Every structure is written in C-alpha cells, then in structure tokens.
Amino acid sequence: MVRKALNRSLAARPAGTVLPALALVLNAFVWGISWWPFRQLQGDGLHPLLATALVYLLSVLLLLAFRPRAWRAFAGQPLLWLLAAAAGMTNVGFNWAVTMGDVVRVVLLFYLMPAWTVVLAWPLLGEKPTLASVLRVALAMAGVAIVLKTGDSPWPVPESLADGLALAGGMSFALTNILLRKLQHLDAAPRVLAMFAGGAAMAGAVALLGLALGFVAVPPLPRAGWTLGLALSLGFLASNVALQYGAARLNAHTTALIMLSEVVFASLSSVALGAAELTPRTLGGGLLIVVAAAWSAWPTHPARQAPAPQ
C-alpha cells in the first residue's frame, strides 16, 4: 500500500492546484524548520555533517526499498553524478551553517540562489542574461551587502564560516536546480536518489576529513536522541516526494514563489526559539534578497506558462 502511494506521488499526473501548492508548502516547512533537529542532534554529540550523512543514508535505503531499480539510470546519465555532487554540497553548506550561525541570516544568504542561477544558466543552459535578470542580481547583491556589512568592516564580506557555507550552499542549490532542468526527461526516482545519495556521500566525505583534521568531534556511542535522525529522514523523503508532486503540476514561477515560504518558516521558528535575531540591517537586506527572488519567480507572460516537467 505504501509502495503504491509513493509510486503514484513520483509519477506526474494532472491535478488541481490546491494539493500541489500544499505539497510545496510542506516541502518548504520541512526545510524551514530543519535547523532545529540538526541542532538537537548536535547537542546530543552528533556533528551536523555526520547527522546529514546518517539522515541521507537512511533516506537512500528508504527510497531503494520502494524503488529498487532507481540506481540503474546512473549508468547512462553522467549528469546524475554531477547532480549528486551539487545536491550534496548544498546540504553540507546549509545543514552545517544553520547549526552554527544565525538561522535567518543563513537562510537569507542561501536564498541568493536566483542570482547564482543567472550566472550559471548562461554556460550550462545557454540562457543569456537579460536586462531584468541583471537588475535582479544587482538587487540581490545589494541585499547581501547590507546583511554582511558590519560597523567595523570597510567591506561587506562573510564574517564567519556560517556565512561562507550559506553562500556556497546557495550556489550549489542553483546548480542543482539547473541540473534538474537538464534531467527533467528522467523519471523522478533516479533524480531523488541522486540528491539523497549525494547528501550522504558528500557530507560523509567532509565529515571524515573533519575527523582527520580535528574540526569534527568523534561521536559518542549511539543515543536514544539519535532517533530524531530517523524522523528527519522520513521528513526529507516526504518533502522531496512533495516537491516532485507539486513542481510537476504547477508552473515553475508558482513553484518558486511558494518555495519562498521557507524563509518565513525559518525566520518565525528561529526567532521564536532564540536561534536568530532580527536586526534592522538583516531585515532591510533580507527584504531586498526576497524581493529579488520573488521577482525572478514572477511570470512575465502568465497565460503562456506551461507546467514545469519534473
């Protein structure tokens, strides 16, 4: 019964707009509050890199239990390996950053992603930047400069490892989205598998490097609190299926606009739980970044938009 439900979710079929929109909101909600379980696991002795590797390894096993043949597509699609690397670095950057930095600041820097998309889409998709896209990049960069600028710094530069990881994660996320567009002819299951496997492999590799260099602590024996990792795996699996379901039934602009709700979920939850501080500088710069992202997602010709194939 569960297998049939998952298979139906991974298959694109016509549907109304309410359920697909709710599915995308679910995806944004899971990612918007994911910082909390990662911090809980860190407090229980499991570094976020090790937690990410564990969570995605469990997600891979769960997915293969339902779609055991998904791995076969990797033999004929080299881009799936690049997708795995890009998705893996996205998770390394974001999941590590939200456990050490101000959550709102990290999420805002991560959502510079539309600007990176303009830069990467030209060489990878042949999409030359338009005047509007250049203006959006300039608006987003102005927002980032405001967020990063501090009173004692002459230039707006990343002031912490969390800032750098958030920016790198956003660039990797932009590359992930571009690769998903190039691989849109494939069934959803191999793409989801690539993203989960990349998360496990890249986080695991960086964690091993960290153990060798000393910036990742040796984890203690497994504890009861680590069952949160299983719950997070189920949440990520559900959210990715929800993303595939919703994005296949709504146009790309609507999808991108709804996904911006992740900023809202992350901001509200982190401020409520004391993991972020809404300073005037962060609010002002964040507003510019969100406006740039919303502008990039807004349809130019709504009537001509077709559903984004997934």
Residue pairs with C-beta under 8 A, 6 or more apart in sequence:
2 66
3 66
6 66
6 67
6 241
7 66
7 67
9 241
9 242
9 244
9 245
10 67
10 187
10 188
10 189
10 192
10 241
10 244
10 245
11 188
12 188
12 248
12 249
12 309
12 310
13 249
14 249
15 249
17 249
17 250
19 245
20 245
20 246
20 247
20 248
20 249
20 250
21 246
21 250
21 254
21 258
22 246
23 242
23 243
23 245
23 246
24 242
24 243
24 246
24 247
24 250
24 255
24 258
24 259
25 258
25 261
26 238
26 239
26 242
27 239
27 240
27 242
27 243
27 246
27 259
28 258
28 259
28 260
28 261
28 262
28 265
29 239
29 261
29 262
29 265
30 235
30 236
30 238
30 239
31 239
31 262
31 265
31 266
32 107
32 261
32 262
32 263
32 264
32 265
32 266
32 269
33 265
33 266
33 269
34 95
34 98
34 232
34 235
34 236
35 98
35 99
35 103
35 106
35 266
35 269
35 270
35 275
36 269
36 273
36 275
37 228
37 229
37 231
37 232
38 48
38 51
38 52
38 95
38 98
38 99
38 232
39 98
39 99
39 275
40 225
40 228
41 48
41 51
41 225
41 226
41 228
41 229
42 48
42 51
42 99
44 223
44 225
44 226
44 228
45 217
45 219
45 220
45 223
46 54
46 219
46 226
46 229
47 207
47 210
47 216
47 217
47 219
48 95
48 96
48 99
49 92
49 95
49 96
49 203
49 204
49 206
49 207
49 210
49 216
50 203
50 204
50 207
50 216
50 219
51 95
51 229
51 232
52 91
52 92
52 95
52 96
52 199
52 200
52 203
52 207
53 199
53 200
53 201
53 203
53 204
53 207
54 226
54 229
55 199
55 229
55 232
55 233
55 236
56 91
56 196
56 197
56 198
56 199
56 200
56 203
56 233
56 236
57 200
57 204
58 229
58 230
58 233
59 196
59 199
59 200
59 233
59 236
59 237
60 193
60 196
60 197
60 200
62 233
62 234
62 237
63 70
63 189
63 192
63 193
63 196
63 237
64 70
64 71
64 193
67 189
67 193
70 187
70 189
70 190
70 192
70 193
71 190
71 193
72 190
73 80
73 186
73 187
73 190
74 80
74 81
74 190
74 194
77 183
77 186
77 190
79 179
79 182
79 183
80 183
80 186
80 190
80 191
80 194
81 194
82 179
83 176
83 179
83 180
83 183
83 191
83 194
83 195
83 198
84 194
84 195
84 197
84 198
84 201
84 202
85 198
85 202
86 172
86 173
86 175
86 176
86 179
86 198
87 172
87 176
87 194
87 195
87 196
87 198
87 199
88 198
88 199
88 200
88 201
88 202
88 203
89 168
89 169
89 172
89 198
89 202
90 169
90 172
90 173
90 176
91 169
91 198
91 199
91 202
91 203
92 165
92 169
92 202
92 203
92 206
93 110
93 165
93 166
93 167
93 168
93 169
93 170
93 172
94 106
94 110
94 165
94 166
94 169
94 173
95 203
96 162
96 165
97 106
97 110
97 161
97 162
97 163
97 165
97 166
97 169
98 106
98 107
98 162
100 160
100 161
100 162
101 160
101 161
101 162
101 163
101 165
101 166
102 162
102 270
102 275
102 276
102 277
102 282
103 266
103 267
103 269
103 270
103 275
103 276
104 266
104 267
104 270
104 271
104 276
104 277
104 278
104 282
104 286
105 147
105 162
105 163
105 166
105 276
105 282
106 162
106 163
106 165
106 166
107 166
107 262
107 263
107 266
107 267
108 143
108 144
108 147
108 263
108 282
108 285
108 286
108 289
108 290
109 144
109 147
109 148
109 163
109 166
109 167
109 170
110 166
110 167
110 169
110 170
110 173
111 170
111 260
111 263
111 289
111 290
111 293
112 140
112 141
112 144
112 167
112 170
112 171
112 289
113 170
113 171
113 173
113 174
113 177
113 293
114 136
114 137
114 140
114 174
114 292
114 293
114 296
114 297
115 136
115 137
115 140
115 141
115 292
116 170
116 171
116 173
116 174
116 175
117 174
117 177
117 178
117 296
118 129
118 133
118 134
118 136
118 137
118 296
119 137
119 174
120 171
120 174
120 175
120 178
121 127
121 178
122 128
122 129
124 175
124 178
124 182
125 178
125 181
125 182
129 137
132 295
133 296
136 292
136 295
136 296
137 292
139 288
139 291
139 292
139 295
140 288
140 289
140 292
140 293
142 285
142 288
143 284
143 285
143 286
143 287
143 288
143 289
143 290
143 291
143 292
144 156
144 285
144 289
145 156
145 285
146 156
146 281
146 284
146 285
146 288
147 156
147 281
147 282
147 285
147 286
147 289
148 156
148 157
148 158
148 159
148 163
148 285
149 155
149 156
149 281
150 159
153 159
158 164
158 167
176 195
180 191
180 310
183 191
184 308
184 309
184 310
185 309
188 244
188 248
188 310
191 244
192 240
192 241
192 244
195 240
196 236
196 237
196 240
207 216
210 216
211 218
244 310
246 255
246 258
247 255
247 308
247 310
248 307
248 308
248 309
248 310
249 307
250 258
250 307
250 308
251 299
251 305
251 306
251 307
251 308
252 297
252 305
252 308
253 297
253 298
253 299
253 302
253 305
254 297
254 299
255 297
255 308
256 293
256 296
256 297
257 294
257 297
257 298
260 290
260 293
260 294
260 297
263 286
263 290
267 276
267 278
269 275
270 276
271 277
271 278
299 305
